[in-house]
Amino acid sequence: MYSEVSLINDEQVEILLADLLDHYGYDFTGYSRASLKRRIIRLYSLDKALSFAEFRYQINNDPVYFKRFVEQITVNVTEMFRDPVFFKTLRDVVLPKLGTYPFIRIWLAGCSTGEEAYSISIILKELNLLHKSLIYATDLNPVVLEKAAQSMFALSQMKQYSENYIASGGQLDFSSYYTANYSLAKFDDELKRKIIFSTHNLVSDHTFNEFQLILCRNVLIYFDRDLQHKVLQLFDESLQPLGYLALGSKETLDFSPLSKNYKRVPAEKIWRKVS
């Protein structure tokens, strides 16, 4: 068993981050170092790289391995209707207010493998709003987006997802939304038709539309304070007046200079842009 010290040191982490920026334009410099280093060390041990130089060479010169590297160091933990109380608030409070708009544009930033996007699509369908909505689901990582676009998830997850769905206010039989296909559940095309999956880098890319609802849950916790402020500024520029911004349970708008322009929805990490 290697000791962490002998694997990858802080200086080598910085070298890899500089490489990612120079070679691929991926800027991870504002990410929390501790969690990045942990993931890099894990991959380094997993793939039994002979030396740091070889590991670095592979990342910089092998596009397939580079994809694997990005997939491993970005965080992709998600499930459908995760945190059901949050989705119940979307269903009961937020989306009915947006239902008065002629068209609803939603940005789901850091969508990972797409479970959250399909969850929102299901709620919009049940509120009879899906026909006039569009969900832009973006992520830095092209590998997870490819998976998200297939609209297939492990059948073994469906019991948990069904429980989450019911706890979030869902009234129907959850299995009516998918067909079982061997070990996979394939979700209806109708749900996917209103979702656009595309790559977007919160660190370096600009605003690309004006939205009534932006969700970015459990992404900012991996950023340092400066990068958090920069990303919140991006969301503010992308959000229509009276639009909603939803963050993760450990994230907040409270210490941002922007907070004076927002009013929090009671009991949830959701803010409405009031000025």
Secondary structure, 3 states (H helix, E strand, C coil): CCCHHHHCCHHHHHHHHHHHHHHHCCCCCCECHHHHHHHHHHHHHHCCCCCHHHHHHHHHHCHHHHHHHHHHHCCCCCCCCCCHHHHHHHHHHHHHHHCCCCCEEEEEECCCCCHHHHHHHHHHHHCCCHHHEEEEEEECCHHHHHHHHCCEEEHHHHHHHHHHHHHCCCCCCHHHHEEEECCEEEECHHHHCCEEEEECCCCCCCCCCCEEEEEECCCHHHECHHHHHHHHHHHHHHEEEEEEEEECCCCCCCCCHHHHHEEECCCCCEEEECC
